[in-house]
């Protein structure tokens, strides 16, 4: 029988950074290669990637990447390691557009070998039959995947909700395709956990149209609407209302125009029937007939809102004031809430009418308990593995499976950590190999700007320390020939103590500096500036901690002449 290994390089006990490795005999498949946003404990980092070391080491066995939909947590990490472990990338056309569009925006060169598939279709990769089935999610043409093995199907649903009312081709939940897959036994089901703590179905609370239609219908104000660019379902709803109520659309900036162009294949579908206002005609359109669409990515969209509210936006013709209506449909995640709150506070200061859509009234399209039950009851898997979510969400998902009465229990429902391997082989029961045994490196890769950062834990700790306790810099010019300090020392503090409290500390730290430098100059042997700087740093650190209990970053500098 087939030997199977399933592991995660990211996506377990965290939100985002999804990357799952499925090994069937000697063939390796990677499902998802996403990123996640850092929290405040990782300063100076833009996002985190899965560690691809295991994939790169086994690239001779790598048969394909499968990217299920065009969201960061599923797709945005691949471009950073693809050249070191190339393989065919199986995805839908919409996902391809999102991958290339984002790489273009970030100015990252890519050379993906795309194999475009329909959301519900069958393919054979390296002799393995693989079924794709369309799901309903906030980006069009999302899909799940099922691998056929002689032990049964390995089914990965990806993010989804159950909504039978949507009949647009990009958002159909393909129940017949799922029913066909259920005709064969399911060995293991991997289902998302982000919404597993919520009862009922996600639908219909994911639909923006019902929440904002009254403003399009009744408001006589110029309207601004902000939204994340990857939420195509939400953008679709906004444009549907523009079409219905004959509102003209203006793209807030070049970024928004660029995104709309690559998402819509030069405006053939999303913008069908919607009049787009050019830059030249902006001031010729009456406010009550105009919707200004603002798209962004991550915290960038809140920075745009803050600049607009402060009248520091690039296009000075767009001024937000009391006669305007601003609808914020960019609902922040947990790591974005501080930045979002600050920018939205500034929005209120402009005097405009503000409509804030929050996660209580407008749900993200993640499977709730009844959504998850559809897959569980239809497939009746022999084993179950919750994925995609924090530990408490994984637990909620597991408890739901145990309550279904379909033969799942504590011996066949698994909650794993990143790097653990679930193995199906000749053993009578599946085995779990922990990370200490298999030595799979799952430490996240840090990205700042558009490149992979080489900073480690020590640098991150220094950044954190700098943010909390500030910095002290003390410098002087030393003549080695004359064996004396010829200029300085000059001691400066930033973010440490108030100016009134600083004078005694400055004198004491300068005294420590002078003492250590003079001792080193008077000693026999060569003067080693780096060793002296280390002594000054340690002695000043102990002194400051004794005086006020804080530990600022200390930077002693010796300039030799």
C-alpha positions in Angstrom: 0.0 0.0 0.0 1.0 3.6 -0.5 3.3 5.1 2.1 2.0 8.6 3.0 3.5 11.5 5.0 1.6 14.7 5.9 3.3 17.6 7.5 3.0 21.4 7.8 5.8 23.9 7.4 3.3 26.7 8.5 -0.4 27.2 9.2 -0.8 25.2 12.4 -1.3 27.2 15.6 -1.1 30.5 13.6 -3.1 32.5 11.2 -1.6 32.5 7.8 1.8 31.2 6.5 0.0 28.0 5.2 2.2 25.4 3.7 1.4 21.7 3.7 3.6 18.9 2.4 2.0 15.7 1.2 4.3 12.8 0.4 2.9 9.7 -1.4 5.6 7.1 -1.7 8.6 8.9 -3.1 6.7 11.9 -4.6 6.3 15.2 -2.8 3.5 17.7 -3.3 3.3 21.2 -1.7 -0.2 22.5 -1.1 -0.1 26.3 -0.4 2.9 28.5 0.1 1.7 31.6 1.9 2.7 34.3 4.3 1.5 35.9 7.5 1.7 39.3 9.2 4.0 39.7 12.2 2.7 40.9 15.6 4.2 43.7 17.7 6.8 41.3 19.1 8.6 41.2 15.8 9.4 44.8 15.0 10.8 45.9 11.6 9.5 42.9 9.7 6.8 43.1 7.0 5.7 39.5 6.9 6.7 35.9 7.7 7.2 33.0 5.3 7.2 29.2 5.8 10.7 27.8 6.0 11.3 26.1 2.7 14.5 24.2 3.7 12.7 20.8 3.7 11.3 21.5 0.2 14.6 22.6 -1.2 16.4 19.6 0.3 13.9 17.3 -1.3 13.4 19.2 -4.6 14.4 16.1 -6.6 11.2 14.5 -5.3 9.0 17.6 -5.7 6.3 17.0 -8.3 4.0 20.1 -8.0 2.9 23.1 -6.0 -0.9 23.4 -5.7 -2.2 26.9 -4.8 -5.9 26.8 -4.0 -6.8 30.5 -4.1 -5.4 34.0 -4.4 -4.9 35.1 -0.8 -1.6 36.0 0.9 -1.8 33.1 3.4 -1.9 30.6 0.5 0.2 32.1 -2.3 2.5 35.0 -1.4 5.5 33.0 0.0 6.2 30.9 -3.1 7.9 33.6 -5.1 10.7 33.9 -2.5 11.9 30.3 -2.8 10.5 29.0 -6.1 13.8 29.4 -8.0 15.6 27.2 -5.5 12.9 24.4 -5.8 11.1 24.8 -9.1 8.1 22.7 -10.1 4.8 23.0 -12.0 2.4 25.3 -10.2 -1.3 24.1 -10.4 -3.8 26.8 -9.9 -6.8 28.5 -11.4 -6.6 31.5 -13.8 -7.8 34.0 -11.1 -5.1 32.7 -8.7 -2.5 33.1 -11.4 -3.5 36.7 -11.8 -3.3 37.4 -8.1 0.2 35.7 -7.8 1.6 37.7 -10.8 -0.2 40.9 -9.8 1.2 40.9 -6.3 4.7 40.0 -7.4 4.5 42.9 -9.9 3.4 45.3 -7.2 6.2 44.2 -4.8 8.7 44.2 -7.8 9.7 40.6 -7.2 10.8 38.7 -10.3 9.0 35.4 -10.9 9.3 32.6 -13.4 6.5 30.3 -12.4 5.7 27.2 -14.5 1.9 27.6 -14.4 -0.5 24.8 -15.2 -3.9 26.4 -15.2 -6.8 24.1 -14.1 -10.5 24.6 -13.9 -11.8 24.9 -10.2 -13.6 21.5 -10.6 -11.4 19.2 -12.7 -9.2 16.1 -12.6 -5.5 15.9 -13.5 -2.8 13.3 -13.3 0.5 14.5 -11.9 3.5 12.1 -11.8 1.0 9.2 -12.1 -1.2 10.3 -9.2 -4.8 11.1 -9.9 -5.8 14.4 -8.3 -9.3 15.9 -8.1 -10.0 19.6 -7.8 -13.4 20.8 -6.6 -14.6 24.4 -6.6 -15.4 26.1 -3.3 -17.0 29.4 -2.3 -14.6 31.9 -0.8 -13.9 35.6 -0.9 -11.7 35.3 -4.0 -13.1 33.8 -7.3 -12.2 30.3 -8.5 -11.1 29.0 -5.1 -10.8 25.2 -4.9 -10.0 22.3 -2.7 -8.0 19.2 -3.7 -8.2 15.5 -3.2 -5.3 13.1 -3.8 -6.3 9.5 -4.7 -4.3 6.8 -2.9 -4.9 3.1 -2.4 -5.6 3.8 1.2 -8.3 6.3 0.3 -8.5 10.0 -0.6 -6.5 12.7 1.1 -8.8 15.7 1.0 -7.8 19.3 1.7 -10.7 21.8 1.6 -8.8 25.0 1.9 -10.8 28.1 3.0 -14.5 27.9 2.1 -18.1 28.5 3.1 -21.3 26.8 2.1 -23.5 29.2 0.1 -25.9 27.6 -2.4 -27.5 30.9 -3.4 -24.5 32.2 -5.4 -24.8 31.3 -9.1 -21.8 33.2 -10.5 -19.3 30.9 -12.0 -16.4 32.0 -9.8 -18.2 31.5 -6.5 -20.2 28.3 -6.8 -19.9 25.7 -4.1 -19.6 22.6 -6.3 -21.5 20.0 -4.2 -21.8 17.5 -7.1 -18.0 17.5 -7.5 -17.7 16.9 -3.8 -20.3 14.1 -4.0 -18.3 12.4 -6.7 -15.2 12.4 -4.5 -17.2 11.0 -1.7 -18.0 7.9 -3.7 -14.5 6.6 -2.8 -13.4 6.3 0.9 -11.7 9.3 2.5 -8.5 8.4 4.3 -8.0 11.8 5.9 -9.7 15.2 5.8 -7.8 18.5 6.3 -10.2 21.3 7.1 -9.7 25.0 8.1 -10.2 26.1 11.6 -10.4 29.9 11.6 -14.2 29.9 12.0 -14.6 26.7 13.9 -15.6 28.5 17.1 -18.7 30.0 15.5 -22.0 28.1 15.4 -24.2 27.9 12.3 -23.3 28.8 8.8 -21.2 31.8 7.8 -23.7 32.7 5.1 -25.4 35.2 4.6 -23.4 37.5 6.9 -20.5 37.6 4.5 -22.5 39.7 2.0 -21.6 43.4 1.9 -24.4 44.4 -0.5 -27.2 44.1 2.2 -25.2 46.3 4.6 -24.3 49.2 2.4 -27.0 49.3 -0.3 -29.1 51.9 1.5 -26.2 54.4 1.2 -26.0 53.9 -2.5 -29.7 54.2 -2.8 -30.4 57.2 -0.6 -27.2 59.1 0.0 -26.6 62.4 -1.9 -23.0 62.5 -0.7 -19.8 61.7 -2.5 -18.8 58.3 -1.4 -15.5 56.7 -0.6 -15.2 52.9 -0.1 -12.0 51.2 1.2 -11.4 47.5 0.8 -8.6 44.9 0.7 -7.6 44.2 -2.9 -7.7 40.4 -2.4 -11.3 40.3 -1.3 -12.8 40.0 -4.7 -16.2 39.0 -3.4 -16.5 42.3 -1.5 -15.2 44.3 -4.5 -17.7 42.5 -6.7 -20.5 43.6 -4.3 -19.4 47.2 -4.3 -19.3 47.4 -8.1 -22.6 45.6 -8.4 -24.2 48.5 -6.4 -22.4 51.0 -8.5 -23.9 49.4 -11.6 -27.4 49.1 -10.0 -27.6 52.7 -8.9 -25.6 54.2 -11.8 -22.7 55.5 -9.7 -19.5 56.4 -11.5 -16.3 54.9 -10.1 -13.0 56.6 -9.7 -9.9 54.7 -8.7 -8.3 56.5 -5.7 -4.7 56.0 -6.8 -2.5 54.3 -9.4 -2.2 51.2 -7.1 -6.0 50.7 -7.2 -6.1 51.2 -11.0 -3.3 48.7 -11.4 -4.9 46.1 -9.2 -8.3 46.5 -11.0 -6.7 46.1 -14.4 -4.9 42.8 -13.6 -7.8 41.4 -11.6 -10.3 42.2 -14.3 -8.3 41.4 -17.4 -8.5 45.0 -18.5 -12.0 45.5 -17.1 -14.0 42.9 -19.0 -16.0 41.3 -16.2 -15.9 43.1 -12.8 -16.4 46.5 -14.3 -18.9 45.4 -17.0 -21.6 48.1 -17.1 -19.7 50.4 -14.6 -18.5 53.8 -15.9 -14.9 54.4 -14.8 -14.0 58.1 -14.4 -10.6 59.2 -15.8 -8.2 61.4 -13.9 -9.0 64.3 -16.3 -12.7 64.0 -15.6 -12.7 63.7 -11.8 -13.7 67.3 -11.0 -16.4 67.2 -13.7 -18.5 64.5 -12.0 -21.1 65.6 -9.4 -20.3 64.3 -5.9 -23.7 62.4 -5.5 -22.9 60.4 -8.6 -19.3 59.4 -7.7 -17.8 56.5 -5.7 -14.1 56.7 -5.1 -12.7 53.1 -4.6 -9.6 52.7 -2.5 -7.8 49.4 -2.5 -4.8 48.4 -0.4 -2.9 45.5 1.0 -2.2 44.8 4.7 -1.7 48.0 6.8 -1.0 50.0 3.6 -4.8 50.7 3.3 -4.9 52.3 6.8 -1.9 54.4 5.9 -3.8 55.7 2.8 -6.8 56.5 5.0 -4.7 58.4 7.5 -3.0 60.4 4.7 -6.4 61.2 3.2 -7.7 62.3 6.5 -4.7 64.5 7.1 -4.9 66.0 3.6 -1.4 64.7 2.8 -2.6 62.3 0.0 -0.8 62.5 -3.3 -3.8 63.7 -5.4 -4.5 67.1 -3.9 -7.8 67.3 -5.8 -9.3 64.7 -3.5 -10.1 66.4 -0.2 -12.2 64.6 2.4 -14.7 66.8 4.2 -18.0 67.1 6.0 -20.0 66.6 2.8 -18.5 63.2 2.1 -19.4 59.6 3.2 -16.6 57.1 3.9 -17.4 53.4 4.1 -14.6 51.3 5.6 -14.9 47.7 4.3 -11.3 46.9 5.1 -11.9 45.0 8.3 -8.6 44.7 10.2 -7.1 41.4 11.4 -5.8 41.0 15.0 -2.3 42.3 14.0 -3.7 45.3 12.2 -6.1 46.7 14.8 -3.8 49.3 16.4 -2.9 50.9 13.1 -6.5 50.7 11.8 -7.9 52.3 15.0 -5.4 55.2 14.7 -6.2 55.9 11.1 -10.0 55.6 11.6 -9.8 58.1 14.5 -8.3 60.6 12.1 -11.1 59.9 9.7 -13.7 61.0 12.2 -11.7 64.3 12.7 -12.4 65.4 9.1 -16.2 65.7 9.9 -17.2 63.3 7.2 -19.9 60.6 7.8 -18.2 57.3 8.5 -19.6 53.8 8.2 -17.4 51.3 9.9 -18.1 47.7 8.9 -16.7 45.3 11.6 -16.3 41.6 11.9 -19.5 41.3 13.9 -21.7 42.5 11.1 -19.6 41.5 8.0 -18.1 38.1 8.4 -14.9 36.9 6.7 -15.7 34.0 4.5 -14.3 31.2 6.7 -16.1 28.0 7.4 -18.3 28.0 10.6 -19.4 24.8 12.4 -22.3 23.9 10.1 -20.1 24.6 7.0 -17.5 22.2 8.4 -20.2 19.6 9.1 -21.1 19.4 5.4 -17.7 18.0 4.6 -17.5 15.8 7.6 -21.0 14.2 7.0 -20.5 13.8 3.3 -16.9 12.4 3.3 -17.0 10.5 6.6 -13.2 10.5 6.8 -11.3 7.7 8.6 -8.9 10.4 10.1 -9.3 14.1 10.6 -6.7 16.9 10.8 -7.7 20.5 11.6 -5.5 23.0 9.9 -5.3 26.8 9.3 -5.7 28.5 12.6 -4.5 29.2 16.1 -4.4 26.4 18.7 -7.8 27.3 20.2 -9.4 27.2 16.7 -7.7 23.8 16.0 -9.2 22.5 19.2 -12.7 23.8 18.4 -12.5 22.1 15.0 -11.3 18.8 16.6 -14.1 18.9 19.2 -16.7 19.5 16.4 -15.4 16.4 14.6 -15.7 14.3 17.7 -19.3 15.4 18.2 -20.4 14.2 14.7 -21.0 10.6 15.5 -19.2 9.4 12.4 -16.6 7.2 14.0 -14.1 9.9 14.8 -12.5 9.8 18.3 -9.4 10.8 20.2 -7.3 8.2 18.4 -8.1 9.3 14.8 -8.4 13.1 15.2 -5.0 14.8 15.2 -3.8 18.2 16.4 -0.2 18.7 15.2 2.4 21.4 15.4 4.3 22.7 12.4 7.1 20.2 11.5 5.4 17.1 12.9 4.8 14.3 10.4 1.7 12.1 10.3 2.8 8.8 8.7 0.7 6.1 7.2 2.8 3.0 6.4 2.9 -0.7 7.2 2.3 0.0 10.9 -1.2 -0.9 12.0 -2.0 2.7 13.0 -0.7 6.0 11.8 2.4 7.3 13.5 3.2 10.9 14.6 6.9 11.9 14.4 7.7 15.0 16.4 9.9 17.8 15.3 12.8 16.8 17.5 13.0 13.4 15.7 12.6 14.5 12.1 14.6 17.8 12.4 12.4 19.7 9.9 13.2 23.4 10.2 10.0 25.3 10.6 11.4 28.6 12.0 9.7 31.4 10.0 11.6 33.3 7.4 11.4 37.1 8.0 10.8 39.5 5.1 11.4 43.3 5.3 10.7 45.5 2.3 10.8 43.1 -0.7 13.6 40.9 0.3 14.3 38.1 2.8 15.9 39.5 5.9 18.9 37.9 7.5 18.1 39.2 11.0 17.9 36.7 13.7 16.5 36.5 17.2 19.2 38.7 18.7 18.5 41.6 16.3 14.7 41.2 16.9 15.3 41.4 20.6 17.5 44.5 20.1 14.7 46.2 18.1 12.1 45.3 20.8 14.5 46.6 23.5 14.9 49.8 21.5 11.2 50.3 21.3 10.6 49.8 25.0 13.7 51.3 26.7 15.2 53.6 24.0 18.9 54.0 23.2 22.0 55.7 24.7 24.9 56.6 22.3 28.2 57.8 23.7 31.2 58.6 21.4 34.6 60.3 21.5 37.7 60.7 19.4 40.8 59.0 20.7 44.4 59.7 19.7 46.3 56.4 19.9 49.6 58.2 19.4 49.0 60.7 22.2 47.1 58.2 24.3 44.3 60.5 25.2 40.8 61.5 24.3 41.0 64.5 22.0 37.3 65.2 21.5 34.3 64.3 23.6 32.8 62.2 24.9 29.4 63.2 23.6 26.5 61.3 25.2 23.0 61.3 23.6 19.8 59.6 24.7 16.6 58.8 22.7 13.4 57.4 24.1 15.0 56.7 27.5 14.3 59.3 30.1 13.0 62.9 30.2 15.5 65.7 29.5 15.3 67.0 33.1 16.3 63.5 34.5 19.0 63.0 31.9 21.8 65.3 33.1 23.1 63.2 36.0 22.9 60.0 33.9 24.7 61.6 31.0 27.6 62.7 33.3 27.8 59.2 34.9 27.8 57.4 31.6 30.4 59.8 30.2 32.5 59.1 33.3 32.3 55.4 32.7 33.4 55.9 29.1 36.4 58.1 30.0 37.5 55.7 32.8 37.5 52.6 30.5 39.2 54.4 27.6 41.9 55.9 29.8 42.5 52.5 31.5 42.9 50.8 28.1 45.2 53.6 26.8 47.4 53.3 29.9 47.7 49.5 29.7 50.5 47.7 28.0 49.7 46.2 24.6 47.7 47.3 21.7 44.6 49.4 22.1 41.6 47.3 20.9 38.6 49.6 20.4 36.0 46.7 20.1 37.0 45.3 23.5 36.9 48.7 25.2 33.5 49.3 23.7 32.2 46.0 25.0 33.5 46.9 28.6 31.8 50.3 28.4 28.6 48.8 27.2 28.5 46.2 30.0 29.5 48.6 32.8 27.0 51.3 31.6 24.2 48.7 31.3 24.7 47.6 34.9 24.8 51.2 36.2 21.6 52.2 34.4 19.8 49.1 35.5 20.8 49.8 39.1 19.7 53.4 38.9 16.3 53.1 37.3 15.6 49.5 36.4 15.6 50.0 32.6 17.9 48.5 29.9 18.2 50.8 26.9 20.3 49.8 23.9 23.8 51.1 24.6 26.1 52.1 21.7 29.6 53.2 22.7 31.6 54.4 19.8 35.4 55.0 19.7 36.8 57.0 16.8 40.5 56.4 16.5 42.9 59.0 14.9 
